[in-house]
Amino acid sequence: MNKKTAEGILESLAWMGFPLDMLVKRIREEPDESERKRILEYLKPIVSAQTDLMFLLAKEYPDLNPIGDGEERYYQYKLKYQTVEFPAKRMSSEDVESAKKAGIEAAEEIRQEMKDE
């Protein structure tokens, strides 16, 4: 993949974070916990694809890694698309580790489910 394409993907991933945050917020408003969990299951493939794309960018272009050398660029893209309800925030190291772990776990669950089918 060429660098311009990779940069466009990174910007798109930064933008995607906001609607996904809004979607999760709306789902969490569901009072029934089992229903909330059922609905959140549908997000796993989206989160997995987003994580996989970030890992691909990081591998091919370390300077675009949103949790590494490309953190500032990713943050600048987020600033571009922020809203009052979802302002751009820098991730703490705990947030980064939590996001990595959640993304890896979700991706692995999906891969396992696909393997079992």
N, CA, C and O atoms as a GROMACS GRO file, in nm:
protein
  468
    1MET      N    1   0.085  -0.117   0.000
    1MET     CA    2   0.000   0.000   0.000
    1MET      C    3   0.090   0.124   0.000
    1MET      O    4   0.192   0.127   0.069
    2ASN      N    5   0.051   0.224  -0.078
    2ASN     CA    6   0.134   0.344  -0.079
    2ASN      C    7   0.103   0.431   0.042
    2ASN      O    8   0.000   0.415   0.108
    3LYS      N    9   0.193   0.523   0.070
    3LYS     CA   10   0.184   0.606   0.192
    3LYS      C   11   0.058   0.692   0.192
    3LYS      O   12  -0.005   0.709   0.297
    4LYS      N   13   0.021   0.748   0.078
    4LYS     CA   14  -0.097   0.834   0.073
    4LYS      C   15  -0.224   0.755   0.109
    4LYS      O   16  -0.310   0.804   0.182
    5THR      N   17  -0.234   0.633   0.058
    5THR     CA   18  -0.347   0.548   0.093
    5THR      C   19  -0.348   0.519   0.242
    5THR      O   20  -0.452   0.526   0.307
    6ALA      N   21  -0.231   0.485   0.296
    6ALA     CA   22  -0.219   0.455   0.439
    6ALA      C   23  -0.259   0.576   0.525
    6ALA      O   24  -0.327   0.560   0.626
    7GLU      N   25  -0.217   0.693   0.483
    7GLU     CA   26  -0.254   0.814   0.557
    7GLU      C   27  -0.404   0.837   0.554
    7GLU      O   28  -0.463   0.878   0.654
    8GLY      N   29  -0.466   0.811   0.440
    8GLY     CA   30  -0.611   0.823   0.428
    8GLY      C   31  -0.684   0.723   0.515
    8GLY      O   32  -0.788   0.754   0.574
    9ILE      N   33  -0.630   0.603   0.524
    9ILE     CA   34  -0.690   0.501   0.611
    9ILE      C   35  -0.680   0.544   0.757
    9ILE      O   36  -0.776   0.531   0.832
   10LEU      N   37  -0.564   0.596   0.796
   10LEU     CA   38  -0.548   0.642   0.934
   10LEU      C   39  -0.647   0.753   0.967
   10LEU      O   40  -0.708   0.753   1.074
   11GLU      N   41  -0.663   0.848   0.875
   11GLU     CA   42  -0.759   0.956   0.898
   11GLU      C   43  -0.901   0.899   0.910
   11GLU      O   44  -0.978   0.943   0.995
   12SER      N   45  -0.934   0.803   0.826
   12SER     CA   46  -1.067   0.741   0.831
   12SER      C   47  -1.088   0.667   0.962
   12SER      O   48  -1.197   0.672   1.020
   13LEU      N   49  -0.985   0.599   1.010
   13LEU     CA   50  -0.996   0.529   1.138
   13LEU      C   51  -1.017   0.627   1.253
   13LEU      O   52  -1.093   0.600   1.346
   14ALA      N   53  -0.950   0.742   1.246
   14ALA     CA   54  -0.969   0.844   1.349
   14ALA      C   55  -1.113   0.894   1.347
   14ALA      O   56  -1.175   0.910   1.452
   15TRP      N   57  -1.166   0.918   1.228
   15TRP     CA   58  -1.305   0.962   1.215
   15TRP      C   59  -1.402   0.854   1.265
   15TRP      O   60  -1.499   0.885   1.334
   16MET      N   61  -1.374   0.728   1.231
   16MET     CA   62  -1.462   0.617   1.269
   16MET      C   63  -1.479   0.605   1.420
   16MET      O   64  -1.583   0.559   1.467
   17GLY      N   65  -1.379   0.646   1.494
   17GLY     CA   66  -1.387   0.633   1.640
   17GLY      C   67  -1.507   0.705   1.698
   17GLY      O   68  -1.567   0.657   1.794
   18PHE      N   69  -1.541   0.820   1.643
   18PHE     CA   70  -1.651   0.898   1.698
   18PHE      C   71  -1.788   0.833   1.680
   18PHE      O   72  -1.862   0.821   1.777
   19PRO      N   73  -1.825   0.790   1.557
   19PRO     CA   74  -1.955   0.724   1.545
   19PRO      C   75  -1.961   0.592   1.624
   19PRO      O   76  -2.066   0.555   1.675
   20LEU      N   77  -1.848   0.523   1.632
   20LEU     CA   78  -1.848   0.399   1.711
   20LEU      C   79  -1.868   0.430   1.859
   20LEU      O   80  -1.940   0.358   1.928
   21ASP      N   81  -1.805   0.537   1.908
   21ASP     CA   82  -1.827   0.578   2.048
   21ASP      C   83  -1.974   0.612   2.071
   21ASP      O   84  -2.031   0.574   2.173
   22MET      N   85  -2.035   0.682   1.975
   22MET     CA   86  -2.176   0.718   1.989
   22MET      C   87  -2.263   0.592   1.988
   22MET      O   88  -2.358   0.582   2.065
   23LEU      N   89  -2.230   0.499   1.901
   23LEU     CA   90  -2.305   0.374   1.893
   23LEU      C   91  -2.297   0.297   2.026
   23LEU      O   92  -2.398   0.248   2.076
   24VAL      N   93  -2.178   0.287   2.080
   24VAL     CA   94  -2.161   0.216   2.208
   24VAL      C   95  -2.237   0.288   2.319
   24VAL      O   96  -2.301   0.224   2.403
   25LYS      N   97  -2.231   0.420   2.318
   25LYS     CA   98  -2.305   0.498   2.419
   25LYS      C   99  -2.455   0.467   2.411
   25LYS      O  100  -2.519   0.447   2.514
   26ARG      N  101  -2.509   0.463   2.291
   26ARG     CA  102  -2.653   0.434   2.274
   26ARG      C  103  -2.686   0.291   2.318
   26ARG      O  104  -2.789   0.267   2.380
   27ILE      N  105  -2.600   0.198   2.285
   27ILE     CA  106  -2.624   0.059   2.323
   27ILE      C  107  -2.621   0.045   2.476
   27ILE      O  108  -2.700  -0.030   2.533
   28ARG      N  109  -2.531   0.117   2.540
   28ARG     CA  110  -2.522   0.110   2.687
   28ARG      C  111  -2.644   0.168   2.756
   28ARG      O  112  -2.664   0.146   2.875
   29GLU      N  113  -2.725   0.242   2.683
   29GLU     CA  114  -2.849   0.295   2.739
   29GLU      C  115  -2.956   0.186   2.752
   29GLU      O  116  -3.056   0.205   2.822
   30GLU      N  117  -2.936   0.073   2.684
   30GLU     CA  118  -3.031  -0.039   2.692
   30GLU      C  119  -3.030  -0.091   2.836
   30GLU      O  120  -2.925  -0.132   2.886
   31PRO      N  121  -3.146  -0.090   2.902
   31PRO     CA  122  -3.149  -0.132   3.042
   31PRO      C  123  -3.129  -0.282   3.066
   31PRO      O  124  -3.081  -0.322   3.172
   32ASP      N  125  -3.164  -0.363   2.970
   32ASP     CA  126  -3.152  -0.509   2.986
   32ASP      C  127  -3.009  -0.552   2.954
   32ASP      O  128  -2.964  -0.541   2.840
   33GLU      N  129  -2.938  -0.601   3.055
   33GLU     CA  130  -2.797  -0.635   3.038
   33GLU      C  131  -2.775  -0.743   2.932
   33GLU      O  132  -2.682  -0.733   2.852
   34SER      N  133  -2.857  -0.846   2.932
   34SER     CA  134  -2.838  -0.954   2.834
   34SER      C  135  -2.861  -0.902   2.692
   34SER      O  136  -2.792  -0.942   2.598
   35GLU      N  137  -2.957  -0.814   2.677
   35GLU     CA  138  -2.983  -0.755   2.545
   35GLU      C  139  -2.866  -0.664   2.504
   35GLU      O  140  -2.825  -0.663   2.388
   36ARG      N  141  -2.815  -0.589   2.600
   36ARG     CA  142  -2.701  -0.501   2.574
   36ARG      C  143  -2.581  -0.583   2.526
   36ARG      O  144  -2.515  -0.547   2.429
   37LYS      N  145  -2.554  -0.694   2.594
   37LYS     CA  146  -2.442  -0.780   2.554
   37LYS      C  147  -2.465  -0.840   2.416
   37LYS      O  148  -2.372  -0.850   2.336
   38ARG      N  149  -2.589  -0.879   2.388
   38ARG     CA  150  -2.622  -0.937   2.257
   38ARG      C  151  -2.596  -0.835   2.146
   38ARG      O  152  -2.539  -0.869   2.043
   39ILE      N  153  -2.638  -0.713   2.168
   39ILE     CA  154  -2.620  -0.609   2.067
   39ILE      C  155  -2.471  -0.578   2.050
   39ILE      O  156  -2.424  -0.561   1.937
   40LEU      N  157  -2.397  -0.570   2.159
   40LEU     CA  158  -2.254  -0.540   2.152
   40LEU      C  159  -2.177  -0.647   2.074
   40LEU      O  160  -2.072  -0.617   2.016
   41GLU      N  161  -2.227  -0.769   2.073
   41GLU     CA  162  -2.162  -0.876   1.996
   41GLU      C  163  -2.152  -0.839   1.848
   41GLU      O  164  -2.058  -0.879   1.779
   42TYR      N  165  -2.251  -0.765   1.798
   42TYR     CA  166  -2.249  -0.725   1.658
   42TYR      C  167  -2.138  -0.626   1.626
   42TYR      O  168  -2.101  -0.609   1.509
   43LEU      N  169  -2.085  -0.560   1.727
   43LEU     CA  170  -1.977  -0.464   1.705
   43LEU      C  171  -1.841  -0.531   1.693
   43LEU      O  172  -1.748  -0.471   1.639
   44LYS      N  173  -1.829  -0.652   1.740
   44LYS     CA  174  -1.698  -0.718   1.739
   44LYS      C  175  -1.630  -0.721   1.602
   44LYS      O  176  -1.511  -0.691   1.594
   45PRO      N  177  -1.702  -0.756   1.495
   45PRO     CA  178  -1.633  -0.756   1.365
   45PRO      C  179  -1.585  -0.617   1.323
   45PRO      O  180  -1.481  -0.604   1.258
   46ILE      N  181  -1.659  -0.514   1.359
   46ILE     CA  182  -1.620  -0.378   1.323
   46ILE      C  183  -1.493  -0.339   1.400
   46ILE      O  184  -1.398  -0.288   1.342
   47VAL      N  185  -1.494  -0.365   1.530
   47VAL     CA  186  -1.378  -0.332   1.613
   47VAL      C  187  -1.258  -0.415   1.570
   47VAL      O  188  -1.145  -0.366   1.567
   48SER      N  189  -1.281  -0.540   1.537
   48SER     CA  190  -1.173  -0.626   1.492
   48SER      C  191  -1.112  -0.574   1.362
   48SER      O  192  -0.989  -0.570   1.347
   49ALA      N  193  -1.196  -0.534   1.268
   49ALA     CA  194  -1.146  -0.480   1.141
   49ALA      C  195  -1.069  -0.351   1.164
   49ALA      O  196  -0.964  -0.329   1.102
   50GLN      N  197  -1.119  -0.266   1.250
   50GLN     CA  198  -1.052  -0.140   1.282
   50GLN      C  199  -0.914  -0.169   1.342
   50GLN      O  200  -0.815  -0.106   1.305
   51THR      N  201  -0.908  -0.262   1.435
   51THR     CA  202  -0.782  -0.300   1.499
   51THR      C  203  -0.685  -0.361   1.398
   51THR      O  204  -0.567  -0.328   1.397
   52ASP      N  205  -0.736  -0.450   1.313
   52ASP     CA  206  -0.651  -0.512   1.212
   52ASP      C  207  -0.591  -0.408   1.117
   52ASP      O  208  -0.474  -0.417   1.080
   53LEU      N  209  -0.671  -0.310   1.079
   53LEU     CA  210  -0.620  -0.204   0.992
   53LEU      C  211  -0.512  -0.122   1.062
   53LEU      O  212  -0.412  -0.084   1.000
   54MET      N  213  -0.532  -0.094   1.190
   54MET     CA  214  -0.430  -0.020   1.265
   54MET      C  215  -0.300  -0.098   1.272
   54MET      O  216  -0.192  -0.042   1.256
   55PHE      N  217  -0.311  -0.228   1.297
   55PHE     CA  218  -0.190  -0.312   1.302
   55PHE      C  219  -0.122  -0.317   1.165
   55PHE      O  220   0.001  -0.315   1.158
   56LEU      N  221  -0.200  -0.322   1.058
   56LEU     CA  222  -0.143  -0.322   0.924
   56LEU      C  223  -0.067  -0.192   0.898
   56LEU      O  224   0.045  -0.195   0.848
   57LEU      N  225  -0.128  -0.080   0.932
   57LEU     CA  226  -0.060   0.049   0.915
   57LEU      C  227   0.069   0.054   0.996
   57LEU      O  228   0.173   0.098   0.946
   58ALA      N  229   0.060   0.010   1.120
   58ALA     CA  230   0.177   0.015   1.209
   58ALA      C  231   0.290  -0.071   1.154
   58ALA      O  232   0.408  -0.035   1.166
   59LYS      N  233   0.255  -0.184   1.096
   59LYS     CA  234   0.357  -0.274   1.042
   59LYS      C  235   0.423  -0.214   0.918
   59LYS      O  236   0.546  -0.217   0.904
   60GLU      N  237   0.342  -0.160   0.828
   60GLU     CA  238   0.396  -0.107   0.703
   60GLU      C  239   0.455   0.032   0.718
   60GLU      O  240   0.553   0.067   0.651
   61TYR      N  241   0.397   0.112   0.806
   61TYR     CA  242   0.442   0.250   0.826
   61TYR      C  243   0.443   0.281   0.976
   61TYR      O  244   0.345   0.333   1.028
   62PRO      N  245   0.552   0.251   1.044
   62PRO     CA  246   0.557   0.276   1.189
   62PRO      C  247   0.526   0.420   1.227
   62PRO      O  248   0.478   0.446   1.337
   63ASP      N  249   0.554   0.514   1.138
   63ASP     CA  250   0.525   0.654   1.169
   63ASP      C  251   0.375   0.685   1.165
   63ASP      O  252   0.334   0.796   1.199
   64LEU      N  253   0.293   0.588   1.123
   64LEU     CA  254   0.147   0.604   1.124
   64LEU      C  255   0.081   0.523   1.235
   64LEU      O  256  -0.042   0.520   1.245
   65ASN      N  257   0.159   0.458   1.318
   65ASN     CA  258   0.105   0.377   1.426
   65ASN      C  259   0.037   0.468   1.528
   65ASN      O  260   0.104   0.546   1.595
   66PRO      N  261  -0.098   0.459   1.541
   66PRO     CA  262  -0.170   0.552   1.629
   66PRO      C  263  -0.139   0.533   1.777
   66PRO      O  264  -0.171   0.620   1.858
   67ILE      N  265  -0.077   0.424   1.812
   67ILE     CA  266  -0.037   0.406   1.953
   67ILE      C  267   0.115   0.397   1.963
   67ILE      O  268   0.170   0.334   2.053
   68GLY      N  269   0.181   0.462   1.868
   68GLY     CA  270   0.327   0.466   1.865
   68GLY      C  271   0.371   0.598   1.804
   68GLY      O  272   0.328   0.705   1.847
   69ASP      N  273   0.456   0.588   1.705
   69ASP     CA  274   0.513   0.708   1.641
   69ASP      C  275   0.408   0.797   1.574
   69ASP      O  276   0.432   0.916   1.555
   70GLY      N  277   0.295   0.741   1.537
   70GLY     CA  278   0.191   0.819   1.469
   70GLY      C  279   0.084   0.874   1.562
   70GLY      O  280  -0.020   0.922   1.516
   71GLU      N  281   0.110   0.866   1.692
   71GLU     CA  282   0.008   0.909   1.789
   71GLU      C  283  -0.034   1.055   1.768
   71GLU      O  284  -0.153   1.086   1.770
   72GLU      N  285   0.063   1.144   1.748
   72GLU     CA  286   0.030   1.286   1.732
   72GLU      C  287  -0.052   1.309   1.605
   72GLU      O  288  -0.148   1.386   1.606
   73ARG      N  289  -0.016   1.243   1.496
   73ARG     CA  290  -0.092   1.258   1.371
   73ARG      C  291  -0.235   1.208   1.389
   73ARG      O  292  -0.331   1.272   1.346
   74TYR      N  293  -0.249   1.093   1.454
   74TYR     CA  294  -0.381   1.036   1.479
   74TYR      C  295  -0.464   1.133   1.564
   74TYR      O  296  -0.581   1.156   1.536
   75TYR      N  297  -0.401   1.189   1.667
   75TYR     CA  298  -0.470   1.285   1.753
   75TYR      C  299  -0.513   1.408   1.672
   75TYR      O  300  -0.624   1.458   1.693
   76GLN      N  301  -0.430   1.456   1.582
   76GLN     CA  302  -0.466   1.571   1.499
   76GLN      C  303  -0.585   1.539   1.409
   76GLN      O  304  -0.672   1.624   1.389
   77TYR      N  305  -0.590   1.418   1.355
   77TYR     CA  306  -0.706   1.377   1.276
   77TYR      C  307  -0.831   1.375   1.364
   77TYR      O  308  -0.939   1.418   1.321
   78LYS      N  309  -0.817   1.325   1.486
   78LYS     CA  310  -0.932   1.320   1.576
   78LYS      C  311  -0.982   1.461   1.608
   78LYS      O  312  -1.102   1.485   1.614
   79LEU      N  313  -0.888   1.554   1.628
   79LEU     CA  314  -0.927   1.693   1.653
   79LEU      C  315  -1.011   1.748   1.538
   79LEU      O  316  -1.106   1.824   1.559
   80LYS      N  317  -0.974   1.710   1.418
   80LYS     CA  318  -1.044   1.757   1.297
   80LYS      C  319  -1.191   1.716   1.298
   80LYS      O  320  -1.276   1.790   1.249
   81TYR      N  321  -1.221   1.598   1.353
   81TYR     CA  322  -1.357   1.543   1.347
   81TYR      C  323  -1.430   1.544   1.480
   81TYR      O  324  -1.542   1.493   1.489
   82GLN      N  325  -1.370   1.601   1.583
   82GLN     CA  326  -1.434   1.597   1.715
   82GLN      C  327  -1.567   1.671   1.715
   82GLN      O  328  -1.592   1.758   1.632
   83THR      N  329  -1.651   1.635   1.810
   83THR     CA  330  -1.779   1.702   1.830
   83THR      C  331  -1.786   1.745   1.976
   83THR      O  332  -1.701   1.707   2.056
   84VAL      N  333  -1.886   1.824   2.010
   84VAL     CA  334  -1.904   1.865   2.148
   84VAL      C  335  -1.927   1.743   2.236
   84VAL      O  336  -1.872   1.733   2.346
   85GLU      N  337  -2.008   1.650   2.187
   85GLU     CA  338  -2.041   1.531   2.265
   85GLU      C  339  -1.923   1.436   2.276
   85GLU      O  340  -1.908   1.366   2.376
   86PHE      N  341  -1.839   1.432   2.172
   86PHE     CA  342  -1.725   1.341   2.170
   86PHE      C  343  -1.598   1.419   2.135
   86PHE      O  344  -1.550   1.415   2.021
   87PRO      N  345  -1.543   1.490   2.234
   87PRO     CA  346  -1.419   1.564   2.206
   87PRO      C  347  -1.302   1.469   2.191
   87PRO      O  348  -1.299   1.361   2.249
   88ALA      N  349  -1.204   1.511   2.112
   88ALA     CA  350  -1.083   1.430   2.093
   88ALA      C  351  -1.004   1.432   2.223
   88ALA      O  352  -0.986   1.537   2.284
   89LYS      N  353  -0.958   1.316   2.263
   89LYS     CA  354  -0.878   1.306   2.385
   89LYS      C  355  -0.753   1.226   2.354
   89LYS      O  356  -0.754   1.135   2.270
   90ARG      N  357  -0.648   1.261   2.420
   90ARG     CA  358  -0.527   1.180   2.410
   90ARG      C  359  -0.548   1.058   2.499
   90ARG      O  360  -0.608   1.067   2.606
   91MET      N  361  -0.499   0.945   2.453
   91MET     CA  362  -0.514   0.823   2.532
   91MET      C  363  -0.402   0.813   2.635
   91MET      O  364  -0.286   0.839   2.605
   92SER      N  365  -0.440   0.775   2.757
   92SER     CA  366  -0.338   0.748   2.859
   92SER      C  367  -0.273   0.614   2.826
   92SER      O  368  -0.326   0.539   2.744
   93SER      N  369  -0.162   0.585   2.887
   93SER     CA  370  -0.096   0.456   2.861
   93SER      C  371  -0.187   0.341   2.902
   93SER      O  372  -0.186   0.235   2.839
   94GLU      N  373  -0.268   0.361   3.008
   94GLU     CA  374  -0.363   0.256   3.049
   94GLU      C  375  -0.470   0.236   2.942
   94GLU      O  376  -0.508   0.123   2.913
   95ASP      N  377  -0.518   0.348   2.884
   95ASP     CA  378  -0.617   0.339   2.776
   95ASP      C  379  -0.561   0.264   2.656
   95ASP      O  380  -0.629   0.181   2.596
   96VAL      N  381  -0.436   0.294   2.622
   96VAL     CA  382  -0.371   0.229   2.508
   96VAL      C  383  -0.362   0.080   2.532
   96VAL      O  384  -0.398   0.000   2.445
   97GLU      N  385  -0.315   0.040   2.649
   97GLU     CA  386  -0.301  -0.102   2.679
   97GLU      C  387  -0.437  -0.171   2.680
   97GLU      O  388  -0.450  -0.283   2.630
   98SER      N  389  -0.537  -0.105   2.737
   98SER     CA  390  -0.671  -0.161   2.741
   98SER      C  391  -0.728  -0.178   2.600
   98SER      O  392  -0.789  -0.279   2.568
   99ALA      N  393  -0.707  -0.077   2.516
   99ALA     CA  394  -0.755  -0.084   2.377
   99ALA      C  395  -0.686  -0.195   2.300
   99ALA      O  396  -0.750  -0.269   2.226
  100LYS      N  397  -0.555  -0.207   2.319
  100LYS     CA  398  -0.481  -0.314   2.251
  100LYS      C  399  -0.537  -0.450   2.292
  100LYS      O  400  -0.565  -0.535   2.209
  101LYS      N  401  -0.551  -0.468   2.424
  101LYS     CA  402  -0.598  -0.596   2.476
  101LYS      C  403  -0.740  -0.628   2.426
  101LYS      O  404  -0.767  -0.739   2.382
  102ALA      N  405  -0.828  -0.529   2.433
  102ALA     CA  406  -0.966  -0.550   2.388
  102ALA      C  407  -0.972  -0.582   2.239
  102ALA      O  408  -1.046  -0.671   2.197
  103GLY      N  409  -0.894  -0.510   2.160
  103GLY     CA  410  -0.893  -0.535   2.016
  103GLY      C  411  -0.840  -0.673   1.982
  103GLY      O  412  -0.896  -0.743   1.897
  104ILE      N  413  -0.733  -0.710   2.047
  104ILE     CA  414  -0.673  -0.842   2.022
  104ILE      C  415  -0.770  -0.952   2.065
  104ILE      O  416  -0.787  -1.051   1.994
  105GLU      N  417  -0.832  -0.935   2.182
  105GLU     CA  418  -0.927  -1.036   2.231
  105GLU      C  419  -1.047  -1.049   2.137
  105GLU      O  420  -1.090  -1.159   2.106
  106ALA      N  421  -1.100  -0.934   2.093
  106ALA     CA  422  -1.216  -0.938   2.003
  106ALA      C  423  -1.180  -1.004   1.871
  106ALA      O  424  -1.256  -1.085   1.818
  107ALA      N  425  -1.064  -0.969   1.818
  107ALA     CA  426  -1.020  -1.028   1.692
  107ALA      C  427  -1.003  -1.179   1.706
  107ALA      O  428  -1.041  -1.255   1.617
  108GLU      N  429  -0.946  -1.221   1.817
  108GLU     CA  430  -0.924  -1.364   1.839
  108GLU      C  431  -1.057  -1.438   1.854
  108GLU      O  432  -1.072  -1.549   1.801
  109GLU      N  433  -1.152  -1.379   1.925
  109GLU     CA  434  -1.284  -1.442   1.940
  109GLU      C  435  -1.350  -1.461   1.804
  109GLU      O  436  -1.407  -1.566   1.776
  110ILE      N  437  -1.342  -1.359   1.721
  110ILE     CA  438  -1.403  -1.367   1.588
  110ILE      C  439  -1.334  -1.472   1.502
  110ILE      O  440  -1.399  -1.550   1.434
  111ARG      N  441  -1.201  -1.474   1.507
  111ARG     CA  442  -1.128  -1.576   1.431
  111ARG      C  443  -1.166  -1.716   1.476
  111ARG      O  444  -1.182  -1.806   1.394
  112GLN      N  445  -1.180  -1.733   1.608
  112GLN     CA  446  -1.215  -1.864   1.661
  112GLN      C  447  -1.356  -1.903   1.618
  112GLN      O  448  -1.380  -2.017   1.579
  113GLU      N  449  -1.449  -1.809   1.622
  113GLU     CA  450  -1.587  -1.836   1.579
  113GLU      C  451  -1.590  -1.875   1.432
  113GLU      O  452  -1.663  -1.967   1.393
  114MET      N  453  -1.512  -1.806   1.350
  114MET     CA  454  -1.509  -1.836   1.207
  114MET      C  455  -1.449  -1.974   1.184
  114MET      O  456  -1.492  -2.048   1.095
  115LYS      N  457  -1.351  -2.008   1.263
  115LYS     CA  458  -1.286  -2.139   1.251
  115LYS      C  459  -1.381  -2.251   1.289
  115LYS      O  460  -1.380  -2.358   1.228
  116ASP      N  461  -1.466  -2.224   1.393
  116ASP     CA  462  -1.560  -2.324   1.442
  116ASP      C  463  -1.676  -2.348   1.347
  116ASP      O  464  -1.742  -2.452   1.353
  117GLU      N  465  -1.702  -2.251   1.259
  117GLU     CA  466  -1.819  -2.264   1.169
  117GLU      C  467  -1.797  -2.362   1.058
  117GLU      O  468  -1.886  -2.384   0.976
   0.00000   0.00000   0.00000
